[in-house]
Structure formats: C-alpha cells, structure tokens
C-alpha cells in the first residue's frame, strides 16, 4: 500500500470513528514500543542501581510495617529522599539481592503509560491552541492524529532507552507521570473556570497543581517545575478564564511556586559563585554555567539527530568550559540557546506549537542545567524536557498548520501530503529500529561496557567499567592495555590506578611504576565516593589469599598511608571515618592485635558518632574473634551517644525519627550485646 493511500485511509476513517482510530493507533504504537524494548529487559543492574536498591534488604525483608517505614524513609537523594520512587521499587522486590527483570519490566510499563499520557495532553493542547470549530471535524481528527504521532515519536525515541531501562531512573520517569497528570487536571480546572463552575475549577486546580507537584517532588526534586511548565502553557492558550477564583488559584499554586524556584536558583547561584561549591567538583559554578549551553545543544543534537548508540551513562568525559572561547563551542552554544529562546518568543503567536516546544524544553531543564552544582551531563535529564519536542513535526505531518486561530486542512491529493505520509512512516520505522538496537545493547552487559568504552575514550568510568568486564572474562591483558593510556590521561583517577594494579596482579607481575601511580592517585584524588571504601575493604580481606605482593597487606598499608595524606580526603569527617575504619580492618587482617584495631575504630566513631558505624565495627571485631573488644566498642559508642551526628534536614531526619520511635537501635543493641556475650562465654569454655 502506498503511504499516501495509507494516510488518506487514516483521515477518512477518523472522520467516521475517531475514538476507535485513536485507540487502535495508540495500541499499535504501544505494541511496537514493547517489542523494540523487549531485548533490553534481560539486562543487568548498573552503577547507581547498586547504590540505591540494596536498601530493599538493608534491615531484612520488607514484610512488616516497621520494616516498611524504615525503608521508605531511607532515601538520601534530595531533601525529600524520593520516597515515592522507593515505594515503586517494592512492586518488583521486597528484599535484596533481587532479579533485575521485574524492575526493568515495570520501568517499561511506566514508559508506555507516560507515552499514553503525553498523547492525551497533546490532544488537549492541540484542541485549545488551534480551536477547531464543531463543524470542522476533519481538523479535530488531524489534531488527534498529531497527538498520537507526537506521543509515538517521543515513546520510540532511542535517547530515552537510557532512562527507561536504567532501573534507578524511575526517579526521572515518575515526575513525568505526575507532570502529565497534573497538566491534564489543570486543563480540566481551566475549562470549569471558563464555564464559571467555581467548585469544579478549584477541585481540579488543587489536584493538578499542588497535589501533583507534591507527588512529583516526592519522586525527584525536578517535580517542582510543574507549576512553571503550566504557567508557560497558560501563556499560549487563548481566551483565559475571567473567573476571579481561577486567577487566585493560579497565583497561589503556580505563580508563587515558580517564583520560589527562581529565588532558590538565584540563591544557589549567588552562594556558589561567591562562597564556592563542594571540593568534590573539579569546576567552579561559573564554569558550570558556561558549560551548560554546550550540554543543552548536545541534548538537542541527540534529540533531533537520533542514533542507536550514544555515550550512555558515562559523562565524566564532558569537561567544563574555562572561558567563553575555551572551547569555542561555549560561545557558539550560548548564542544558539539565546537565539532559540528569542525565536520562540517571537513565534509564540504565529507558530505556537513550535514556540511552546522550545520554551518547554528550556524551562524543564531549569533545575538540572543551571545553578545547582550537579554533574554536568546526563541523558536521562531529557525525559521530561523532550515531551513536546516532536509535536510541531507531527502537526505538520498530519496537515495541521501551526497558526492560530484557524486550522486549514491540507488537501489529501496534494503532493506534499504524500511526502509527509511517507516521511511519517519512515520516521516511525527508523526510530523503532534504532530503539530496538539500543535496547538490545542494554540487554547485553558485556557488549554494552565495551562499546561505551570505545565511544568514551576520555571517560575514566567507561574505561574502568570495560576493564572490569575484560577481567571477569579472563582477559586481564586487555584490561591493562585499556587502562595504561587511560591512566596517562587521568593520573589522579584512583579507580583507574587501583584497577590497573589489580589487572597487572592477575597477569602475575606488577612493575614499580604501576605501584607508584596508584600511590600518587591516592594522594591526589578528589573524593572518590564509596569506591575507595569498597575497593580497599575487599582488597584487605582478600590479601591473605593473594599471591601478588602489590596487593599484599604491606602494600595495602602503604596505600592507606597515601590516602590519609590526601588533603581532599582528610578534610571531610565522613572520609576520615572511612580511612580509620579501613585502618582498623587492615590491622585485624594483618594480625596486629584487636586493641590496635579497636583504637582505630574508636577514632573513626569520633569523626561521626553514628550507630550504624558502631554496629559495623563491632561486627568486624566479633568476626575477627574479639567479641570482648566488640562489646568495648559498643560501650564507647554509648558513652558518646549524646554527640551522635544529627541527620541533615529532610528525609534523613525523618528516618532518624522513625528509628527512634521504633526503638530500633536500642533493640539492635540489646540483641548484639546478647550475641557477643554468648561468643565470649563460648570462648571461655573453649579455653577450659
């Protein structure tokens, strides 16, 4: 069948039964999306998944209400802790470790739901922006077809694979859901206000704005942008309601939160520029602000020139701009962003869909691409901003001219319509093929790691990840060949240096330059997060079985000395605690005596008095055969409990309150003391 005949059939059928056509078209797109995503459902957990999901089993299975409340308040990202995102993970597992398949399946179902919600919103926006008359049913059908097509372009775009199949990024998907629901509810309230139905208007406004905004925030902080996005859409819809209560509601629920967001971003900017940001970041806030236009233009490039394979989750190869001309793309990107915004403002009346899509993209990026000192670049940040991106194209393909107030209908027999029909079919097929290819890559962890390394030669994370895969496959020589040039490019990257050391050990020989490079990285690296604690802790307990002197206990002691001389690490109480804790573990593994280890564990506790740290240290001492010293460490903790570190404002403080209400730590303390007493008694009997 020729594309023109296919397109004619769609529009003619739509004029007879638009509801059935919309339903069938939507179902077809959903089936296609499921099919192209299916290969990725068999992939593995990745990176931040391991930092967030283990809380499912941190204190045992979540099979009772006390465990539920401990889990749901355990989040540390954002002041809110993102409890609704954590709640959604309970759909897939109630303990850890768990299989990744249910998590990825739920993520895909949510993506399909979001595509459906987007199509519904595009339909409502089209009917309001272009105001087709009751008599002009064909115009309505074209707008509805454009809504389905615009939702399909978004749903099948390959860039969104790295959000949908990356389990932890459900935190980015759920705010999208509440943004779509909130916008649809707001439009209902707006319609009621236009009919002077005050009660319904307020009910829908409260549901769409404060309630959905709150729910979005409880998934991720960028949910707070919903009021700003609705205000933006309001500026484009003609014939605003005159009902006074509607204007009051919009002021309270949209204008005030939007002003709060801008005030917060202004404060973050002032504080970051004049008082500095965390030493963890290798750039200043001014450099970040210069870099983000480059990043935004890269996002637009990926959206409008889709490709099956991108850099994926690795973004540490994106370097900050140091001036407007270093690199020169900084100034070019800044000009392009300003030009796009200016063009959108100029076209807001003549091309409202195009103007709205452009401004929606930039407003939705406000929180993550401006003054908040987050990492520079992540693909998943485009999940919400890209929502309206392809709607202008779908309007054109369906014959809807983006002008107001009339909607002229393009002739079905005109050559341009045939070309548009052909292009529409090609775009859907092309996006589906690219998404299938990318999802297939996400279903193969090893191939994914190696491809990302080839595409990100300047990324320490990508190179380290690929090297680990190669070592697991039994090819340490490939890992060494990969990491040696990476280390020359980034000599301060401790993840490269330590994994290169491990790879050379697997090959049976380590030269002095590799050891020196590892020590230098430990002395100079910025905060490596949890990596150092995890790697060193594992290496210490494996050292007795290692035949490689470079990973022996003496060598690991030198590494700890180097890390404890690093000013970036020793300036932070949390990292000092980690290093004292590692020193204590090293002493135990070396057979240096329990008392020396206890002294280091006590020093670690002095840095930050935390019950979790005290219990961990006591467990380590008991496992090493020192239950009496474990009890002594618990005594040390109780003597300093009044100085216990107060959690920061937000969900961590609520979590501490929940633990206190449940008397959790006191009960655990009684249980652990009883276990240690039994161990002490058993030791005494064994000596008799």
N, C-alpha and C positions, 0 to 999 in steps of 0.2 A: 504494500500500500504506500502511495506517495505521501510525504509529510503534509502537503497541502490538503489532500483529501482527509487525512487523519485529523488535522486541525479543524477543518470545516465540520467534520463529524462531531467533534467535541463541542463546538459552539452551538451547532444546531440541536444536539441532544440536550445541551444545557438549557436552551430556551424552552424545552419541553419539561425537563425534570432536573432542575439544578441541584436539589438536595441529594438525589441518588448519584448524580455525576460527581459531586464533591466528595461524597462518602467513598465511592469506588476509586476515584483518583487518589484520595488520601490513603486508602487501604493498600492500593498498589504501591505507592511510594514507601509506605511502612514495610511492606513485604520485601521490597528491593533493599531497603536500608538494613533490615535484619540479615538478609542473605549476604550483603557485602561486608557486614561487620562480623559475621559468624566465625571466620577463621581466627579472629583476634581473641575470642572468648577463651581460648585454651592457653593463653599466655600466662606469665608468672607475675608475682608481686614485684614491684620495682621501688628502689630508693626510699622516698618518703613514706611509702606504704609501711615499711618496717619501723618507721619512727612513730607512726600513729596507730596502726591496727593492733599491735601487741597488747594495748590496754584492754582489749577484749578479754584477756586472761590474766591480767596483772595480779588480781587477788582471787583467782579461781573462776570457775564458770559463772556466767551471769544468769543464775537460775533462781534468784530470790530478790526481793525488793531492796534490801540493804546493798547487795552487790550492784543492782541496777543503778541506784543513786550514786554509789561511788564511781561507777563507770561514766555515767552521763555528765558528771561534773569534773571529770579528769582532764578535760582538754586544756591546753595551754596556749593555743594559737588564738590571737586576738584577745581583747579583754573578756569577750563572751565565752571563749573556749569552744565555740561552734557546737553546741550540744545537739542541735537537730541533725547535723551531719553525723555525729557519733551515733545518735539514735538510729539513723538509717542503716548503719552497718550491722545492727542487730538483726535486720532482716536476713542477713546472709550467714551469720555465725554468732554464737554466744560464748565462744571460748577460743583460745589461741594455742597452738597454730591451727590454721584453717586452710581450706582449699580456695584458690583464687577464683575458680569458675563462678560460684554464685555471686561474688562481688561484681565481677565483670558483666554477668548477665543482668543484674539489677541496674548497673550503670547504663547498659544499652537500652533497657526498657525505659529508663528515665529519659534518655536522649530521644527516643521515639515519642514519648509523651511531650517533651519540650517542643519538638518539631510540630506536633499537632496544635499545641497551644499557640505557637508562633503563627501558624496558618490562620487560626481563628482571629488572632489580633490583627494580622494584615488585612483580613476581610473587613473587619470593623473599621480600621483606619481608612481603607480604600473607599468604603461607602460614605465616610464622613468628609474626607478630603476632596472627593470628586463629585459628590452629591448627585448621583443619577436619579432621574425622575422615575415615578412609579410606572409610567408608560414605557420607559426605555428599559425593558427587561434585559435586552442584549447587553447593555452597558453593565448592568449588575452581574450578569453571568461572566463577563470578561474580568471584572474586578475579582470575583470569586475564583476564577481560574488562575488569575495572577497571584492570589493569596496562596493557593495550593502550590503553585510553581515556585514562588519565593520561599515558602517553607521547605520545599524539596531541595532547592539549591543549598540552603543552609544545612539541612539534615544530612545531605550526602557530601558535604564539603570535606575533603581529606584532612584539612588542618585540624578539624575537631576530633579526629581519632585520638590524638594525644590527650584530650580531656576525657573522652568517653571511656576509653579502655585503661586509663590510669586511675586505679581504684580511689586513691585519696582525693582526686579532683572531683569527686562527687560534691565536695565542698564548693566547687565553682558551678556545678550544674544545678544544685538546689536553689541558689539565689535567682538563677534564670527562671526556674519554675515559678517562684513566688513573684518575680517581676512581671511575667506574662499574666498570671492570675490577677495580680494587683491592677495592672493596666486594664484588663477586661472588666473587672469590678468597677474601677473608676469610670470607665465609659458608660456602664450601666447607671451609675450615680449621676453622671453628666446628663444622660438622657432624661432621667427622672427630674432633674432640676430644670431642664428645658420645658417639661410639662408642668412645672410648678408643684411637683409632688415632693414636698419638703421631707417627709419621713423617709421615703424610699431613697431619696438623694443622700441623706445623711447615713443611712444604714450601709449603702453601697460604698460611699466615700470612706467610712470608717473601716470597712472590710478591705477595700482596695489599697488605701494609703497607710494608715498607722499599723494595722494588723499585718498586712503582707510585708511591709517594711521591717517590722519587728521579726517576723518569721525568717525573712531573708538575712537579717543581721545575725540571727542565731545559727545560721548556716555558714556565713562568712561575712566579714565586715563590709564588703562592697555592696551588700544588700541595702545599705543606707543610701545608695544612689537612686533608688526607685522614685522618691519624690522629685528629684531633679529631672529625671527622664520623663516623668509625667508632665511636669511643668513645660518641658521642651515640646512635647507633643501638643499640649494645650495651645501653645503659640501658633501652631499650624492649622488647627481646626477652626473653620469659620463659625460665626454665629454662636458666640459664647453665651451660656445661660445668664440671665439677669437676676435670678433668684439670689437674694442677699445672703441667705444661709449657705448657699453653694460657695459664694465668694469668701465667706468667713471660714468655711471648711477647707478650702484650698489654701487660704492664708495659714491656717493652723497646721495642716497636715502636709502641705507641700512647700510653701514659701519658707516657713520657719526652719524645717529640717534642712532645706537646701542652703539657707544662709549659715546654718550650723556647720555644714560640710565645708563650705568655703572658708569660714572662720577657722576651722580646725586645720585645713590645708595651709592657710596663711600662717598660723601659729607654728606648724611643723616647719614651714619654710624659714620663718624668722629664727626659730630655735636652731635649726640645722645649719643655717648659714653663719650665724653669729656666735653660736655656742658649740658647734661641732656635732658630729654623729658618732656612732659606735666605732671603735677601732677595728671591729671585725670587717668593716667595709674598706676596700682598698681605694676608695674615691671619696671626694667631698660631695656635699649636696649640690653645690653649684655645678660640678662636673656631671652629676646625675641629671640635673635639669637641662644641661646642654645635650646630653646623650639621648634623652627620651624622644625627641623628634626623629632622630635616626631610627630608633626602635619602632616608633609608630609607622614610619614609612616602610620598614621591613615587614611589619604586620600587614599593611595594605598590599604590599607586593605578594605576600603569601596568599592573601585572600583573593586577589584579582588575577593572579597568575598561579593557580593551584598546581601542585606537583605531588606525586605519590610519596616522595621521601623528603624529609626535612631534617634539621638538626635534632629534632625531638626534645628530650628532656634536658639536654646539656646546653647550658648557656653561659658558662664561665669563660668562653672564648670571646664574648662580647666585651670589648674594652671601653672604658669611659672616655668621652671627649675631654681633652685638656684645654681646648680653646675653641672658638668658633670656626677656626680653619685647621684644626688638628683633631680628627681628619677633616678634609674639606667638605665631606658629606654632611658634617654638622650644620654648617651654614645653609647648604642646599636644602637639607631636610627641614630646617626651621622655616625657610622661605616657602617651601611646599606646603607645610602644615598651615601656615598663616594664609596662604593663597586658597587652600581648600576651605578653610573656615570663612574667609571673606566671600568666596564664590557661593557658598551655601547660604550665607546671609542675603546676598544679592538675589539669589534664585528662589528665595522662600515663597514668593507669590506665584511666579511663573512655572517653576518646577518643584513643587512642594515635596514630592516623594524623594527626589534626589537630594534636596537640601536637608530634609529630615534625616535621611540615612547617614549623611556625612556628619552632621552635628551629633546625632545619636552615638556614633562611633567614638567621637572625642569625649563627650560627656561621660559615657560609660567607662572610659579609661582614666577618669579624673583621679581616682583614689590610688590606683596602682602605677600610674605613669606620671606622677608629678612630684610632690614634695615629701612624701612618705619614703623613708630610706630603705625600701625593699630592694631585692636583687633587680638587676636592670631589665631582664628579659625572660618572659615565659610565654609559650604558645597558648596555654590554657586561659590566659587573660583575655583572649579574643572571643570567648564563648558567648558572652552577653553583648559586647560591642558589635559583633558581626550580625546581630539579629535582623536588622533592616537593610543590611548591606546589598543584598541581591534583589530586593523588592523593586527598585526602579527598573532593573533589567527585565524582570518578569512582567511588569506592567507594559513595557514596550513590546515584549514578545506576544502578549495577549491582545495587543491592539488598543490598549488604553493609553491615550496621550496624557502625559503628566502636566496638564494645565487645568486651571480652575476658572469658572465653576462647572463648565460643561465637559462632557466626556465624549468627544467624537468617536465614532466607531469606524475602524478601518475596514475597507472593503475586503470581503473574503476572496474575491477573484483577483485582487491586485497582486502583482508580482512580489511586492515587499512582504505580504503576509506569508507567501510560500517560503520565502527566505527565512522569515522569522520562525516559521514552524520547523524548518529543517535545523536551524540553529538551536532551537529549544530542545529538540530530540538529541542532537549531538552533545549539548551541554549536560543533559541528564545522564546520558550514557558515559560521557567522559568522566564526570565526577564520580559516578558509581564505580567505574573501573579503577580509578586512582585510589578511591577509598578502600576497595577490596584489596588492592596491592599493599596498601599501608597497613590495613588490619591484619593481613596475612603475615606481614613482618612482625607486628606486635604479638602474634601467636607463636613466634619462634625467638626465644630469649637470646640464644647464642648468635644467630644471624643478625638480630637487632643490634646487639652490642658491637659486633664487628663493623656493621655498616655505619653506625653512629660515629665510631672512631674514624672511619675513612672520611666522613663528612665534616668532622670536627677535629682536625689535626691540632688545633691550638687549644683544645679543651682538656685540662688535666683530668676532669671527671670522666670524660669519654674514654681517654686513653687508659686510665686505671681500670675502668669497668671492662673494657675489652681485654686487657691483660689478665684480669682475674678469670675471665671466661677461658682464655687460652691456657692458663694454668690448670683449671678444672678439667680441660680436655686433654691434659697430659702433654702440653707443649710449652714448657717454661722458656725455651729458647725463643719462641715467637713473642712471648711477653717481654723478654729482655730486649729484643730487637725493637719493640714498640716503645718501651719506657726510656731507653737511653736517650734518644733525641728529644723526647718529651721533657726529660729532666734538664737538658741543656736550655730548653726554652723557659722552664719554670723551676729554677733551682730551689726556691723556697717552698715548693709544694710538698708537704710531708706525705701526702697519700701516694705520690709518685715515688718518692725516695724509699719509703718503707716497703712498698710492694715490689720495687726493683730489687731491694735487698732479699726479699722472700723468694723472688723468682730465681735470682742467682744461687741462692741456697738450694733450691730444688734441682738446679743443674749440677751442684756439687762443688762449686768454687765461688768465692767472693773476693774481689780484689779490694785493696785498701781504699781506692778512690770511691767505691760504692759505699763503704762504711763511712768515710769522711763526708760524703754527700748527704747521707742520712742524718749524721750528727749536725751538719750545718743547717739542714732543713728544720730539724727540731729546735735549734737555737733561734731561728729567724722567722718561722712560720707565723702567720696570724692565726687567730682562733680557728682550729680545725673542727670545732663542734664535738660531737660524740665520737668521731672517728678515732682519735688518739686513745681515748679510754678503752674503746672496744678492741682496737688492734693490739695495744700493749697488754691489756688484760689477757687476751687469748694467747699472745706470744709467751707471756710469763709462765702460764700453766702448761704450755707445750714444750717449754725449753728443755725439760729433763729428758724428753724423748727425741729431741732434735740432735742430729749428728753434725749440724752446721755451727761452727764456733761463732759465726757472725750473728746467730740468733740464740746463743747460749746466755746463761744468766749474767755472766760478767759483762758481755756486750750490751745486754738489756739494761744493766745498771748504768753503763756509760750513757745510754740513750736517755734514761731518766735524769741523769745529771745535766745533759744538754737541754732537755725540756724545762727543767727547773731553773735554768739560767736565761730562759726566754722572757723578755720583759712583757711581751704581749700576753703570755700565759699567766705569769705571776702577778699581773695587775688585776686579775679577776678572781674574786673569792671562790667561785664555782670551779674554775680550772685549778686553783691551788688545792682545793679539796680533792679533785681528781688525782693530782700528782702525788699528794701524800697517801692517798688510798692505794695507788699503784705501787708506791714505795713499800708500803706495808705488805702487799701481796708478793712483791719481789723478795722481801726478806724471808717470808714464810717459805716460798718456793726454794730459796737458796739454803734453807735450813739454818738461818741465822738466829733463831730463837723467837718465841712468842712474845716476849716482853718488848723487844725492839719493834716488832710489828705493831703491838698494841700502842706503843708511843706514837707511831705514825698515824694510826687510825684515830687516836685521840686528837692529834694535831689537825687531821682532816675535819673532824667534827667541830673543832673550834672555829674553823673558817666559816662554816654554815651549820648551825645546830639544826639538824633535820632527823626526824625519827626514821625515815626510810634509809638514810645513810648509816645510822647507828645499827639498824637491824641487818643491813647488808654486811657491815664489818663483823658483827657478832657471828653471822652465819659463816663467814670466811674463816674466822678463828676456830669455830667449832669444827668445821670440816677438816681443818688442818690438825685437829687433835688437841685443841686448847679450850675446852669448854669453860674452865675456870676463868681464863682471861676474857672469854666472850662475856661472861657474867660481869666481870670487872668493867668492860667497855659499856655495858648497859647501865651499870651504876654511874659511870662517868657521864653518860647521856642524861640520866635522870637528875643528876646534880646540876646540870646546866640547862635543864628543860625550860626554865623561865626565860632563857635567852634564845629560845628556838626562833629561827628566822620567820618573820611574818610574811605570808604569801603576798604577792602584788595584788593590787586592786583588780576586781573582776572575778572570773570563774575560779581561779586558784584559791581565792579567799573563801568562796562559797564551798569549794571542795574541802578545804580545811574545816569549815564549819560542819559539813556533813560528817566527816570523820570524827569530829569531836562529839556530835550528837549521838553517833553510833558507839561512842567509846571504843573506837576501832583500835587505836594504838595501845590503849591500856589493856584491852583483851588480848591483843597480839603479844604484848609484853609479858603478861601472865603466862600465856601458852609457851612462849620461847624460854622463859625462865624455868618453867617446869621441865621442858625438854633438856635444857642444859644441866639441870640438877640431876636428871636421870643419867646423862652422859658422865657426869662427874662421879656418880655412885658406881657406874659400870667400870670406870677407870680404876676406882679404888678397889673394887672386887678383883679386877684382873691382876692387881699388884700383890694381892694377898697370897 
